[in-house]
């Protein structure tokens, strides 16, 4: 049986034809290439190639055969960001703090514990400061590792990242302007809780899609 590899995310499909859409990243069938079954080709396909090292060491030639300038300094920094997993590391900050923050918010409302709402507020501040690095490193990974392929999965992840950033900022500012928003008598309580749920839902969705890319499932 033939094997096909998605050139965007690396997913392997077995069948006589490639799938219409990659079940992992959503790329169309034109992005699939057949994995040749010959022994030499199998060895090449299984050989782990470091794209960072390859891009750094490979000389680029112009039309006259002259060596062009090496990659710019910021390109090397981007390569190191991908190689050392800056995005998956940084994304653990919002993924870890947001569920706790939202939980504290609801517990603070139910049990009227001011300390929990304060803890949630400080958690959100950390998330707001972490999100620029999360978004920036995510774009770098998308461009360098996935060739900037604009599939449904990547588009959804970008939207979710933007939603998390925007809603976290809104909640922090809202809490500063209206410290009593969590009071049961507050007319804005339901809206405040709704924004928290939207923020958490966006973070969970982005994390789920990121897991699909990592585990190819």
Backbone as CSV, one residue per row, in Angstrom:
resi,resn,N_x,N_y,N_z,CA_x,CA_y,CA_z,C_x,C_y,C_z
1,UNK,0.840,-1.187,0.000,0.000,0.000,0.000,0.884,1.249,0.000
2,UNK,0.478,2.242,-0.752,1.265,3.459,-0.858,1.192,4.287,0.421
3,UNK,2.257,5.072,0.616,2.292,5.994,1.747,2.490,7.409,1.225
4,UNK,1.769,8.337,1.842,1.830,9.736,1.434,2.157,10.601,2.648
5,UNK,3.014,11.585,2.437,3.400,12.478,3.533,2.933,13.893,3.256
6,UNK,2.325,14.502,4.261,1.906,15.903,4.154,3.149,16.785,4.289
7,UNK,3.412,17.609,3.299,4.611,18.448,3.325,4.466,19.632,4.271
8,UNK,3.275,19.836,4.812,3.067,20.940,5.755,3.368,20.504,7.181
9,UNK,2.711,19.419,7.626,2.853,19.004,9.030,3.564,17.668,9.212
10,UNK,3.776,16.909,8.126,4.492,15.646,8.227,3.614,14.436,8.480
11,UNK,2.294,14.600,8.471,1.377,13.478,8.693,1.553,12.422,7.596
12,UNK,1.547,11.139,7.978,1.703,10.029,7.036,0.352,9.356,6.811
13,UNK,-0.037,9.237,5.545,-1.302,8.596,5.181,-1.010,7.352,4.352
14,UNK,-1.723,6.270,4.627,-1.582,5.041,3.856,-2.830,4.836,3.013
15,UNK,-2.631,4.581,1.729,-3.752,4.374,0.816,-3.296,4.537,-0.621
16,UNK,-4.151,4.168,-1.548,-3.796,4.272,-2.958,-3.725,5.731,-3.414
17,UNK,-4.476,6.608,-2.750,-4.487,8.026,-3.077,-4.327,8.839,-1.800
18,UNK,-3.770,10.038,-1.889,-3.683,10.890,-0.695,-5.081,11.367,-0.294
19,UNK,-5.293,11.716,0.956,-6.615,12.192,1.378,-6.928,13.553,0.755
20,UNK,-8.196,13.857,0.656,-8.599,15.153,0.102,-8.075,16.289,0.980
21,UNK,-8.135,16.081,2.295,-7.676,17.088,3.247,-6.883,16.394,4.343
22,UNK,-5.758,16.973,4.721,-4.956,16.404,5.805,-5.761,16.445,7.098
23,UNK,-5.929,15.298,7.770,-6.723,15.279,9.002,-6.056,16.002,10.169
24,UNK,-4.785,16.338,10.033,-4.078,17.022,11.107,-4.089,18.536,10.922
25,UNK,-3.538,19.011,9.788,-3.392,20.459,9.594,-4.404,21.060,8.636
26,UNK,-5.135,20.216,7.900,-6.159,20.734,6.991,-5.656,21.089,5.606
27,UNK,-4.396,20.775,5.294,-3.866,21.062,3.961,-4.555,20.184,2.918
28,UNK,-4.718,20.691,1.684,-5.383,19.897,0.650,-4.437,18.849,0.089
29,UNK,-4.974,17.961,-0.747,-4.204,16.805,-1.215,-3.001,17.178,-2.066
30,UNK,-2.984,18.392,-2.626,-1.843,18.810,-3.441,-0.569,18.946,-2.606
31,UNK,-0.725,19.031,-1.291,0.429,19.171,-0.406,1.035,17.820,-0.018
32,UNK,0.437,16.711,-0.489,0.947,15.380,-0.160,1.910,14.895,-1.236
33,UNK,2.967,14.223,-0.810,3.915,13.604,-1.734,4.030,12.132,-1.375
34,UNK,4.213,11.318,-2.382,4.321,9.879,-2.145,5.683,9.541,-1.578
35,UNK,5.691,8.663,-0.586,6.940,8.162,-0.009,7.335,6.919,-0.783
36,UNK,8.435,7.000,-1.534,8.885,5.878,-2.354,9.336,4.738,-1.452
37,UNK,8.950,3.521,-1.819,9.189,2.358,-0.956,10.575,1.763,-1.099
38,UNK,11.389,2.287,-2.021,12.722,1.719,-2.198,13.551,1.945,-0.935
39,UNK,14.466,1.057,-0.683,15.230,1.065,0.562,15.998,2.360,0.759
40,UNK,16.650,2.823,-0.294,17.451,4.033,-0.160,16.585,5.239,0.156
41,UNK,15.415,5.293,-0.512,14.521,6.416,-0.290,13.925,6.366,1.103
42,UNK,13.688,5.144,1.606,13.141,5.007,2.955,14.150,5.535,3.977
43,UNK,15.422,5.196,3.736,16.447,5.665,4.651,16.522,7.183,4.653
44,UNK,16.369,7.781,3.455,16.416,9.234,3.374,15.222,9.855,4.084
45,UNK,14.043,9.220,3.914,12.840,9.787,4.524,12.860,9.673,6.039
46,UNK,13.612,8.645,6.558,13.674,8.451,7.998,14.821,9.213,8.640
47,UNK,15.732,9.716,7.807,16.858,10.443,8.351,16.395,11.780,8.904
48,UNK,16.746,12.061,10.124,16.321,13.307,10.763,17.228,14.433,10.309
49,UNK,16.640,15.397,9.624,17.382,16.532,9.117,17.029,17.747,9.954
50,UNK,18.025,18.427,10.436,17.802,19.637,11.209,17.666,20.804,10.242
51,UNK,16.441,21.325,10.047,16.244,22.407,9.089,17.010,23.659,9.477
52,UNK,17.257,23.862,10.769,17.987,25.035,11.202,19.436,24.948,10.757
53,UNK,20.040,23.757,10.978,21.427,23.548,10.592,21.566,23.590,9.079
54,UNK,20.596,23.006,8.365,20.647,22.967,6.910,20.574,24.371,6.336
55,UNK,19.662,25.184,6.879,19.489,26.536,6.354,20.694,27.401,6.641
56,UNK,21.356,27.143,7.779,22.505,27.944,8.173,23.741,27.578,7.367
57,UNK,23.912,26.253,7.112,25.143,25.790,6.479,25.085,25.833,4.952
58,UNK,23.892,25.801,4.383,23.771,25.771,2.931,24.099,27.135,2.347
59,UNK,24.977,27.178,1.375,25.337,28.429,0.729,24.323,28.736,-0.372
60,UNK,23.916,29.995,-0.439,22.970,30.422,-1.452,23.724,31.114,-2.568
61,UNK,23.470,30.718,-3.800,24.165,31.274,-4.951,23.232,32.138,-5.773
62,UNK,23.769,33.196,-6.357,22.953,34.033,-7.232,23.017,33.502,-8.646
63,UNK,22.477,34.253,-9.604,22.413,33.787,-10.993,23.789,33.588,-11.604
64,UNK,24.805,34.296,-11.105,26.150,34.181,-11.652,27.001,33.163,-10.890
65,UNK,26.398,32.478,-9.935,27.126,31.463,-9.193,27.909,31.995,-8.015
66,UNK,27.707,33.271,-7.682,28.413,33.860,-6.556,27.651,33.604,-5.259
67,UNK,28.407,33.421,-4.195,27.786,33.177,-2.896,27.152,34.444,-2.362
68,UNK,25.884,34.334,-1.999,25.184,35.477,-1.435,25.512,35.621,0.040
69,UNK,25.114,36.723,0.610,25.364,36.960,2.031,24.650,35.922,2.877
70,UNK,25.217,35.555,4.026,24.571,34.578,4.920,23.274,35.156,5.475
71,UNK,22.437,34.322,6.085,21.175,34.803,6.639,21.395,35.955,7.610
72,UNK,20.451,36.887,7.644,20.538,38.012,8.555,20.496,37.536,9.999
73,UNK,20.959,38.415,10.888,21.054,38.054,12.294,19.700,37.669,12.874
74,UNK,18.652,38.442,12.497,17.345,38.125,13.062,16.819,36.797,12.534
75,UNK,17.216,36.405,11.310,16.818,35.099,10.787,17.425,33.977,11.625
76,UNK,18.650,34.162,12.040,19.299,33.155,12.881,18.615,33.057,14.238
77,UNK,18.186,34.214,14.734,17.462,34.210,16.011,16.148,33.450,15.866
78,UNK,15.448,33.671,14.766,14.197,32.964,14.516,14.431,31.461,14.428
79,UNK,15.529,31.082,13.768,15.852,29.666,13.640,16.098,29.035,15.008
80,UNK,16.780,29.771,15.863,17.050,29.269,17.216,15.760,29.180,18.031
81,UNK,14.830,30.110,17.802,13.543,30.077,18.497,12.784,28.804,18.159
82,UNK,12.828,28.417,16.883,12.149,27.194,16.461,12.867,25.973,17.021
83,UNK,14.194,25.984,16.918,14.984,24.829,17.343,14.829,24.563,18.839
84,UNK,14.757,25.616,19.631,14.699,25.452,21.087,13.272,25.578,21.627
85,UNK,12.283,25.470,20.752,10.875,25.333,21.144,10.365,26.485,22.007
86,UNK,10.665,27.707,21.606,10.223,28.873,22.374,8.691,28.963,22.412
87,UNK,8.049,28.646,21.298,6.581,28.760,21.269,5.891,27.753,22.193
88,UNK,6.174,26.454,22.071,5.497,25.516,22.978,5.826,25.750,24.446
89,UNK,7.009,26.293,24.726,7.351,26.595,26.116,6.543,27.793,26.607
90,UNK,6.535,28.867,25.822,5.836,30.090,26.241,4.330,29.899,26.307
91,UNK,3.781,29.032,25.445,2.334,28.861,25.424,1.832,28.153,26.680
92,UNK,2.733,27.514,27.423,2.329,26.884,28.676,1.924,27.921,29.731
93,UNK,2.372,29.155,29.583,2.015,30.194,30.553,0.514,30.474,30.518
94,UNK,-0.053,30.887,29.374,-1.508,31.102,29.360,-2.305,29.817,29.543
95,UNK,-1.812,28.716,28.967,-2.546,27.455,29.104,-2.617,26.976,30.550
96,UNK,-1.612,27.331,31.343,-1.615,26.922,32.740,-2.363,27.887,33.641
97,UNK,-2.250,29.186,33.355,-2.836,30.195,34.233,-4.313,30.475,33.958
98,UNK,-4.720,30.413,32.699,-6.099,30.787,32.375,-7.154,29.888,33.025
99,UNK,-7.011,28.549,32.993,-8.023,27.727,33.666,-8.119,28.031,35.158
100,UNK,-6.968,28.260,35.786,-6.957,28.577,37.216,-7.623,29.933,37.454
101,UNK,-7.314,30.889,36.592,-7.892,32.225,36.735,-9.407,32.202,36.629
102,UNK,-9.917,31.518,35.608,-11.373,31.448,35.418,-12.026,30.693,36.575
103,UNK,-11.385,29.626,37.031,-11.912,28.877,38.177,-11.994,29.776,39.415
104,UNK,-10.937,30.549,39.650,-10.928,31.455,40.800,-12.033,32.502,40.700
105,UNK,-12.272,32.978,39.486,-13.323,33.985,39.279,-14.684,33.433,39.692
106,UNK,-14.993,32.244,39.240,-16.300,31.654,39.551,-16.405,31.309,41.033
107,UNK,-15.324,30.811,41.622,-15.345,30.511,43.058,-15.489,31.789,43.874
108,UNK,-14.864,32.868,43.406,-14.970,34.138,44.109,-16.409,34.648,44.104
109,UNK,-17.104,34.441,42.992,-18.502,34.869,42.890,-19.396,34.006,43.777
110,UNK,-19.158,32.689,43.729,-20.024,31.764,44.470,-19.837,31.903,45.976
111,UNK,-18.562,31.954,46.406,-18.283,31.959,47.846,-17.917,33.347,48.391
112,UNK,-17.921,34.347,47.516,-17.635,35.729,47.912,-16.279,35.855,48.605
113,UNK,-15.259,35.252,47.963,-13.897,35.294,48.504,-13.079,36.288,47.677
114,UNK,-12.797,37.429,48.252,-12.080,38.484,47.532,-10.673,38.054,47.137
115,UNK,-10.033,37.255,47.976,-8.667,36.820,47.688,-8.558,36.044,46.382
116,UNK,-9.570,35.260,46.068,-9.551,34.489,44.820,-9.650,35.403,43.605
117,UNK,-10.478,36.423,43.695,-10.604,37.350,42.566,-9.310,38.121,42.360
118,UNK,-8.614,38.453,43.449,-7.325,39.122,43.338,-6.287,38.213,42.687
119,UNK,-6.287,36.945,43.087,-5.350,35.982,42.493,-5.613,35.828,41.000
120,UNK,-6.896,35.778,40.618,-7.255,35.679,39.206,-6.779,36.904,38.438
121,UNK,-6.913,38.063,39.038,-6.478,39.317,38.415,-4.977,39.297,38.146
122,UNK,-4.196,38.875,39.122,-2.739,38.823,38.940,-2.344,37.774,37.897
123,UNK,-3.061,36.668,37.864,-2.801,35.653,36.836,-3.016,36.231,35.437
124,UNK,-4.081,37.007,35.282,-4.388,37.595,33.977,-3.327,38.608,33.552
125,UNK,-2.781,39.327,34.521,-1.723,40.277,34.186,-0.510,39.539,33.605
126,UNK,-0.164,38.415,34.207,0.956,37.614,33.692,0.650,37.121,32.284
127,UNK,-0.591,36.696,32.058,-0.992,36.222,30.732,-0.881,37.337,29.694
128,UNK,-1.334,38.533,30.046,-1.273,39.671,29.114,0.168,39.956,28.701
129,UNK,1.100,39.886,29.647,2.504,40.149,29.326,3.150,38.987,28.568
130,UNK,2.612,37.775,28.733,3.188,36.606,28.057,2.701,36.459,26.621
131,UNK,1.499,36.936,26.329,0.896,36.692,25.019,1.681,37.261,23.834
132,UNK,2.311,38.439,23.933,3.099,38.894,22.776,4.177,37.900,22.354
133,UNK,4.876,37.303,23.324,5.888,36.301,23.001,5.233,35.048,22.418
134,UNK,4.091,34.650,22.981,3.376,33.474,22.474,2.982,33.678,21.018
135,UNK,2.402,34.827,20.711,1.943,35.105,19.347,3.115,35.233,18.384
136,UNK,4.132,35.969,18.794,5.284,36.186,17.918,6.003,34.883,17.611
137,UNK,6.273,34.089,18.645,6.969,32.819,18.431,6.106,31.854,17.630
138,UNK,4.781,31.944,17.787,3.887,31.088,17.017,3.954,31.397,15.529
139,UNK,4.020,32.685,15.203,4.127,33.088,13.795,5.461,32.614,13.211
140,UNK,6.522,32.711,13.993,7.839,32.269,13.526,7.819,30.764,13.226
141,UNK,7.230,29.974,14.120,7.134,28.529,13.905,6.302,28.236,12.666
142,UNK,5.204,28.946,12.514,4.325,28.749,11.356,5.066,29.035,10.053
143,UNK,5.860,30.081,10.025,6.578,30.445,8.806,7.764,29.527,8.539
144,UNK,8.533,29.208,9.584,9.757,28.441,9.401,9.508,26.934,9.300
145,UNK,8.614,26.414,10.135,8.411,24.967,10.200,7.306,24.482,9.277
146,UNK,6.270,25.304,9.095,5.118,24.888,8.296,4.963,25.693,7.015
147,UNK,6.030,26.402,6.639,6.093,27.127,5.365,4.973,28.147,5.185
148,UNK,4.436,28.638,6.281,3.397,29.658,6.200,2.117,29.182,5.534
149,UNK,1.845,27.888,5.606,0.635,27.342,4.980,-0.616,27.861,5.702
150,UNK,-1.504,28.518,4.959,-2.706,29.085,5.566,-3.864,28.097,5.436
151,UNK,-3.882,27.111,6.328,-4.969,26.140,6.359,-5.957,26.541,7.457
152,UNK,-7.067,25.821,7.510,-8.083,26.126,8.516,-7.519,26.014,9.931
153,UNK,-6.675,25.015,10.149,-6.100,24.816,11.478,-5.265,26.012,11.910
154,UNK,-4.364,26.458,11.044,-3.500,27.577,11.416,-4.289,28.869,11.559
155,UNK,-5.266,29.075,10.684,-6.094,30.266,10.772,-6.870,30.284,12.091
156,UNK,-7.406,29.122,12.476,-8.152,29.027,13.730,-7.254,29.291,14.927
157,UNK,-6.028,28.748,14.895,-5.090,28.988,15.987,-4.752,30.474,16.111
158,UNK,-4.577,31.141,14.990,-4.266,32.572,15.019,-5.422,33.374,15.599
159,UNK,-6.639,33.033,15.174,-7.812,33.731,15.694,-7.940,33.511,17.195
160,UNK,-7.742,32.278,17.619,-7.827,31.964,19.058,-6.776,32.726,19.856
161,UNK,-5.566,32.804,19.322,-4.516,33.552,20.004,-4.879,35.024,20.146
162,UNK,-5.453,35.584,19.089,-5.879,36.969,19.151,-7.007,37.180,20.152
163,UNK,-7.954,36.230,20.195,-9.074,36.319,21.135,-8.586,36.256,22.579
164,UNK,-7.664,35.339,22.854,-7.123,35.217,24.209,-6.443,36.515,24.631
165,UNK,-5.627,37.069,23.742,-4.922,38.312,24.053,-5.894,39.453,24.321
166,UNK,-6.865,39.618,23.428,-7.816,40.722,23.541,-8.688,40.592,24.786
167,UNK,-9.226,39.402,25.022,-10.118,39.217,26.172,-9.371,39.352,27.494
168,UNK,-8.133,38.872,27.553,-7.345,39.014,28.784,-7.096,40.487,29.092
169,UNK,-6.779,41.260,28.061,-6.569,42.693,28.248,-7.857,43.379,28.701
170,UNK,-8.967,42.993,28.089,-10.261,43.579,28.451,-10.591,43.297,29.918
171,UNK,-10.363,42.070,30.349,-10.689,41.683,31.721,-9.808,42.408,32.748
172,UNK,-8.534,42.580,32.417,-7.636,43.294,33.325,-8.078,44.752,33.460
173,UNK,-8.308,45.402,32.322,-8.736,46.808,32.350,-10.091,46.955,33.028
174,UNK,-10.989,46.035,32.721,-12.323,46.055,33.315,-12.248,45.948,34.838
175,UNK,-11.392,45.055,35.332,-11.243,44.862,36.777,-10.689,46.107,37.455
176,UNK,-9.802,46.822,36.749,-9.231,48.049,37.314,-10.278,49.164,37.364
177,UNK,-11.034,49.304,36.284,-12.042,50.372,36.207,-13.217,50.105,37.140
178,UNK,-13.632,48.832,37.210,-14.806,48.468,38.022,-14.438,47.349,39.004
179,UNK,-13.812,47.675,40.129,-13.386,46.651,41.098,-14.537,45.812,41.650
180,UNK,-15.752,46.330,41.611,-16.883,45.600,42.156,-17.662,44.808,41.121
181,UNK,-17.040,44.513,40.006,-17.755,43.835,38.927,-18.209,42.424,39.312
182,UNK,-17.510,41.798,40.279,-17.861,40.430,40.675,-18.932,40.369,41.756
183,UNK,-19.386,41.500,42.197,-20.459,41.503,43.195,-21.750,41.006,42.562
184,UNK,-22.526,40.247,43.314,-23.771,39.693,42.787,-24.744,40.790,42.367
185,UNK,-24.584,41.961,42.930,-25.467,43.078,42.586,-24.999,43.846,41.351
186,UNK,-23.825,43.512,40.840,-23.281,44.227,39.680,-24.070,43.886,38.421
187,UNK,-24.406,44.904,37.647,-25.154,44.702,36.400,-24.266,44.146,35.295
188,UNK,-22.956,44.161,35.510,-22.009,43.691,34.493,-21.449,42.304,34.809
189,UNK,-21.922,41.691,35.862,-21.362,40.410,36.294,-21.474,39.332,35.219
190,UNK,-22.667,39.178,34.646,-22.883,38.126,33.640,-21.981,38.345,32.433
191,UNK,-21.868,39.583,31.991,-21.021,39.890,30.834,-19.554,39.602,31.154
192,UNK,-19.133,39.922,32.364,-17.758,39.684,32.783,-17.452,38.184,32.791
193,UNK,-18.369,37.399,33.326,-18.181,35.945,33.358,-18.187,35.371,31.944
194,UNK,-19.026,35.913,31.075,-19.089,35.439,29.687,-17.754,35.655,28.970
195,UNK,-17.144,36.818,29.169,-15.846,37.100,28.539,-14.792,36.117,29.045
196,UNK,-14.855,35.761,30.327,-13.940,34.765,30.876,-14.098,33.416,30.173
197,UNK,-15.336,33.021,29.943,-15.598,31.734,29.295,-15.094,31.745,27.852
198,UNK,-15.312,32.867,27.153,-14.825,32.992,25.775,-13.306,32.885,25.741
199,UNK,-12.652,33.573,26.661,-11.193,33.535,26.735,-10.685,32.114,26.969
200,UNK,-11.296,31.418,27.919,-10.871,30.050,28.222,-11.148,29.117,27.046
201,UNK,-12.294,29.292,26.399,-12.618,28.455,25.238,-11.625,28.628,24.107
202,UNK,-11.202,29.870,23.859,-10.213,30.132,22.811,-8.877,29.497,23.144
203,UNK,-8.484,29.572,24.415,-7.209,28.977,24.833,-7.245,27.458,24.696
204,UNK,-8.350,26.848,25.090,-8.491,25.392,24.995,-8.464,24.945,23.538
205,UNK,-9.159,25.684,22.679,-9.191,25.338,21.255,-7.801,25.418,20.636
206,UNK,-7.076,26.503,20.939,-5.717,26.655,20.406,-4.813,25.538,20.905
207,UNK,-4.949,25.177,22.175,-4.141,24.098,22.730,-4.454,22.755,22.100
208,UNK,-5.730,22.517,21.845,-6.145,21.257,21.206,-5.564,21.142,19.793
209,UNK,-5.649,22.226,19.036,-5.127,22.200,17.665,-3.605,22.077,17.661
210,UNK,-2.954,22.710,18.632,-1.508,22.561,18.746,-1.126,21.130,19.051
211,UNK,-1.932,20.459,19.874,-1.684,19.050,20.167,-1.813,18.174,18.936
212,UNK,-2.770,18.507,18.068,-2.918,17.751,16.815,-1.656,17.844,15.969
213,UNK,-1.070,19.034,15.912,0.146,19.201,15.113,1.308,18.423,15.706
214,UNK,1.412,18.430,17.025,2.534,17.777,17.690,2.427,16.252,17.597
215,UNK,1.227,15.731,17.881,1.052,14.273,17.958,0.520,13.668,16.664
216,UNK,0.213,14.518,15.659,-0.262,14.059,14.351,-1.512,13.194,14.465
217,UNK,-2.414,13.567,15.350,-3.648,12.795,15.556,-4.846,13.733,15.446
